[in-house]
Amino acid sequence: MPQSSAFSPAERLESAKVAIAGGLVTGLVSLGLLVFDRYTQAAVMPTWELLLSGLAGQTLLVNWAIAALSGSLFALTYRYAIRHDHNPQLNAGVVLAFTLVRGLAQVDAGSAIAQHYWPFLSACGESLLLFGSSAIGLNLAFAQNWLKPFGE
């Protein structure tokens, strides 16, 4: 006897919309952080052409794409984790889990220990900003009924 799945075509479409929204928010925040970092690290004020050309442009694009993909995966997980029970610890737990996984994976442990753990704090802070802003954006979209949590 076939069972009905909770993953109807409408739920799958909603998941795709949530993934796109999460990727866009995270990608935009990441792009802003990447451009800000490039401007603050440059000895002279770089132009957009200098920022987007050659290896610098390729690394900017790849870093942005990785952040956007991470944001999409975060948004999907967030949608299924929060559902409709409005548990703030669960919401924060999903954000923190993604923050730690992304932030700690980016850092070489030996270098971070030698630099008094500053790289760990920096990478996790950036990840917290990315996934926190994505969660805020998703919660606003859920509140406006532009997007729906799973099961609603």
C-alpha positions as CSV (number, residue, x, y, z in Angstrom):
1,M,0.0,0.0,0.0
2,P,1.6,3.3,-1.0
3,Q,2.1,5.9,1.7
4,S,1.5,9.6,1.1
5,S,4.7,11.6,1.5
6,A,4.9,14.9,3.4
7,F,7.2,16.1,0.6
8,S,4.5,17.0,-1.9
9,P,5.4,19.0,-5.1
10,A,4.2,22.2,-3.3
11,E,6.6,21.5,-0.4
12,R,9.5,20.8,-2.8
13,L,8.7,24.1,-4.5
14,E,8.6,25.9,-1.2
15,S,12.0,24.3,-0.3
16,A,13.5,25.6,-3.5
17,K,12.2,29.1,-2.8
18,V,13.6,29.0,0.7
19,A,17.0,27.7,-0.6
20,I,17.1,30.5,-3.2
21,A,16.2,33.2,-0.6
22,G,18.8,31.9,1.9
23,G,21.5,31.7,-0.8
24,L,20.7,35.3,-1.9
25,V,20.8,36.8,1.6
26,T,24.0,34.9,2.6
27,G,25.6,35.6,-0.8
28,L,24.9,39.4,-0.6
29,V,26.2,39.6,3.0
30,S,29.3,37.6,2.0
31,L,29.9,39.7,-1.0
32,G,29.7,42.9,1.1
33,L,32.1,41.4,3.6
34,L,34.5,40.3,0.9
35,V,34.5,43.7,-0.9
36,F,34.9,45.5,2.5
37,D,37.9,43.2,3.3
38,R,39.5,43.9,0.0
39,Y,39.2,47.6,0.4
40,T,40.6,47.6,3.9
41,Q,43.5,45.3,3.0
42,A,44.6,47.3,-0.1
43,A,47.5,49.7,0.2
44,V,45.8,52.0,-2.4
45,M,42.1,52.3,-3.0
46,P,41.3,49.5,-5.5
47,T,38.9,50.1,-8.4
48,W,36.1,47.7,-9.2
49,E,38.1,46.6,-12.3
50,L,41.0,45.7,-10.0
51,L,38.7,43.8,-7.6
52,L,37.1,41.8,-10.3
53,S,40.1,41.0,-12.6
54,G,42.5,38.1,-12.6
55,L,43.0,35.9,-9.6
56,A,41.4,38.4,-7.3
57,G,38.2,38.3,-9.2
58,Q,38.2,34.6,-9.4
59,T,38.7,34.2,-5.7
60,L,36.0,36.7,-5.0
61,L,33.6,34.8,-7.2
62,V,34.5,31.4,-5.7
63,N,34.3,32.7,-2.1
64,W,30.9,34.3,-2.9
65,A,29.6,31.1,-4.6
66,I,30.7,29.0,-1.6
67,A,28.9,31.3,0.8
68,A,25.8,31.4,-1.3
69,L,25.7,27.6,-1.5
70,S,26.3,27.3,2.2
71,G,23.4,29.8,2.7
72,S,21.1,27.7,0.6
73,L,21.9,24.6,2.5
74,F,21.5,26.5,5.8
75,A,18.1,27.8,4.7
76,L,16.9,24.3,3.8
77,T,18.0,22.9,7.1
78,Y,16.5,25.9,8.9
79,R,13.2,25.4,7.2
80,Y,12.9,21.8,8.2
81,A,14.3,22.3,11.7
82,I,12.2,25.2,12.9
83,R,8.9,24.0,11.5
84,H,6.1,25.7,13.4
85,D,6.9,25.2,17.1
86,H,8.6,28.6,17.6
87,N,11.4,27.3,19.8
88,P,14.1,30.1,20.0
89,Q,16.8,27.6,21.3
90,L,16.2,25.4,18.2
91,N,16.4,28.4,15.9
92,A,19.7,29.6,17.5
93,G,21.0,26.0,17.6
94,V,20.7,25.6,13.8
95,V,22.5,29.0,13.3
96,L,25.2,28.1,15.8
97,A,25.8,24.6,14.3
98,F,26.3,26.0,10.8
99,T,28.5,28.8,12.3
100,L,30.8,26.4,14.0
101,V,31.1,23.9,11.1
102,R,31.8,26.6,8.5
103,G,34.0,28.8,10.8
104,L,36.1,26.1,12.3
105,A,36.6,24.3,9.0
106,Q,38.2,27.4,7.5
107,V,41.0,27.7,10.0
108,D,44.4,26.0,10.2
109,A,44.5,24.9,13.9
110,G,48.3,25.4,14.3
111,S,48.2,28.9,12.9
112,A,45.2,29.8,15.0
113,I,46.8,28.6,18.2
114,A,50.0,30.5,17.4
115,Q,47.9,33.6,16.8
116,H,46.1,33.3,20.2
117,Y,42.9,31.8,18.6
118,W,42.1,35.0,16.8
119,P,41.5,33.2,13.4
120,F,38.9,30.9,15.1
121,L,37.1,33.9,16.4
122,S,37.3,35.8,13.2
123,A,36.0,32.9,11.0
124,C,33.3,32.0,13.4
125,G,32.2,35.7,13.7
126,E,32.0,36.0,9.9
127,S,30.0,32.7,9.7
128,L,27.7,33.9,12.5
129,L,27.0,37.1,10.6
130,L,26.3,35.2,7.4
131,F,23.9,32.6,8.9
132,G,22.4,34.9,11.5
133,S,21.4,37.4,8.7
134,S,20.1,34.6,6.7
135,A,17.9,33.4,9.6
136,I,16.7,36.9,10.2
137,G,15.8,37.2,6.5
138,L,14.0,33.9,6.5
139,N,12.1,34.7,9.7
140,L,11.0,38.0,8.1
141,A,9.9,36.2,5.0
142,F,8.0,33.6,7.1
143,A,6.3,36.3,9.1
144,Q,5.2,38.1,5.9
145,N,4.0,34.7,4.4
146,W,6.3,35.1,1.5
147,L,7.9,31.8,2.4
148,K,6.5,29.0,4.6
149,P,8.3,26.8,7.2
150,F,7.9,23.0,6.6
151,G,4.5,21.7,7.5
152,E,2.5,24.9,7.2
